[in-house]
Amino acid sequence: MAIFDYETIKDKGQEIIEKINAEYKAITISTIGGVENVSIILHLSIDKKETWQNGIFHNSRYYILHIDKNGIIENFSCSHMVKKLRKKTVKTLQEALDYINNKIRS
């Protein structure tokens, strides 16, 4: 069962960003494969942008996460300085955001 679709997610990027507790947050709504395959890609850093070595995102304590419309959260890239998130399936978008917040701050 889908936790969001293109129509419900396309204008909620800022709302999602505001709910995540990270120093740096960026969101992309991806429609690769068509709007029926919409997903969210999050770039998160625990560190402030000013502290990144050489100003490079990948030199911070970062996560790049993918949330697909069926509620599967996948951590497909992260810094060696953070604990990798396990793949998880959630039932709501709010549950996904709560899971991410709990894991990136622990």
C-alpha positions as CSV (number, residue, x, y, z in Angstrom):
1,M,0.0,0.0,0.0
2,A,1.4,3.4,-1.0
3,I,2.1,6.0,1.8
4,F,2.1,8.8,-0.8
5,D,1.6,9.5,-4.5
6,Y,2.8,12.2,-6.8
7,E,-0.3,14.4,-6.2
8,T,0.0,14.3,-2.4
9,I,3.8,14.7,-2.2
10,K,4.7,17.2,-4.9
11,D,4.0,20.3,-2.8
12,K,5.1,18.9,0.6
13,G,8.9,19.1,0.2
14,Q,9.3,22.1,2.6
15,E,7.0,20.5,5.1
16,I,9.0,17.3,5.1
17,I,12.3,19.3,5.5
18,E,10.9,21.2,8.5
19,K,10.1,17.9,10.3
20,I,13.6,16.5,10.0
21,N,16.1,17.2,12.8
22,A,19.4,17.6,10.9
23,E,21.7,20.6,10.4
24,Y,21.6,20.4,6.6
25,K,18.6,19.0,4.7
26,A,17.8,18.8,1.0
27,I,14.9,16.9,-0.7
28,T,14.3,15.8,-4.2
29,I,11.0,14.4,-5.4
30,S,12.0,11.8,-8.0
31,T,9.7,10.6,-10.8
32,I,12.1,8.3,-12.6
33,G,10.0,5.7,-14.3
34,G,7.0,8.0,-14.3
35,V,4.8,9.6,-11.7
36,E,3.4,6.2,-10.7
37,N,6.9,5.5,-9.3
38,V,7.4,8.7,-7.3
39,S,9.9,8.6,-4.5
40,I,11.7,11.0,-2.1
41,I,15.5,11.3,-1.9
42,L,16.9,13.1,1.2
43,H,20.4,14.5,1.6
44,L,21.0,15.0,5.4
45,S,24.0,16.1,7.3
46,I,24.4,16.1,11.1
47,D,27.1,18.8,10.7
48,K,26.6,22.5,9.9
49,K,27.5,23.4,6.4
50,E,30.2,25.8,7.6
51,T,32.1,22.9,9.3
52,W,32.3,20.7,6.2
53,Q,36.0,20.1,5.2
54,N,36.5,22.1,2.0
55,G,32.8,22.8,1.9
56,I,32.0,19.4,0.6
57,F,28.9,17.5,1.7
58,H,30.5,14.1,1.5
59,N,33.2,15.3,4.0
60,S,30.5,15.7,6.7
61,R,28.6,13.2,8.7
62,Y,25.9,12.6,6.1
63,Y,23.1,10.3,5.0
64,I,21.5,9.9,1.6
65,L,18.2,8.2,2.0
66,H,15.5,7.0,-0.4
67,I,11.9,6.6,0.5
68,D,9.7,5.0,-2.0
69,K,5.9,5.3,-2.3
70,N,5.4,1.9,-0.7
71,G,7.1,3.0,2.5
72,I,10.5,1.4,2.1
73,I,13.3,3.6,3.5
74,E,16.8,2.7,2.2
75,N,20.1,4.3,3.2
76,F,22.1,4.0,0.0
77,S,25.0,6.2,1.0
78,C,26.4,7.5,4.3
79,S,29.6,8.8,5.8
80,H,31.9,6.3,7.5
81,M,31.5,8.4,10.6
82,V,27.9,7.5,11.2
83,K,26.0,4.3,11.8
84,K,24.3,3.0,8.6
85,L,20.5,2.9,8.8
86,R,18.9,-0.5,8.1
87,K,16.3,-0.9,5.4
88,K,12.9,-0.5,6.9
89,T,9.3,-0.5,5.7
90,V,6.9,2.0,7.3
91,K,3.1,2.5,7.0
92,T,3.0,6.3,7.0
93,L,5.2,9.2,5.9
94,Q,5.2,10.5,9.5
95,E,6.4,7.2,10.7
96,A,9.2,7.4,8.2
97,L,10.3,10.8,9.4
98,D,10.1,9.7,13.0
99,Y,12.3,6.7,12.2
100,I,14.9,8.9,10.4
101,N,15.0,11.5,13.2
102,N,15.5,8.8,15.9
103,K,18.3,7.1,14.0
104,I,20.3,10.1,12.8
105,R,20.4,11.5,16.4
106,S,21.5,8.3,18.1
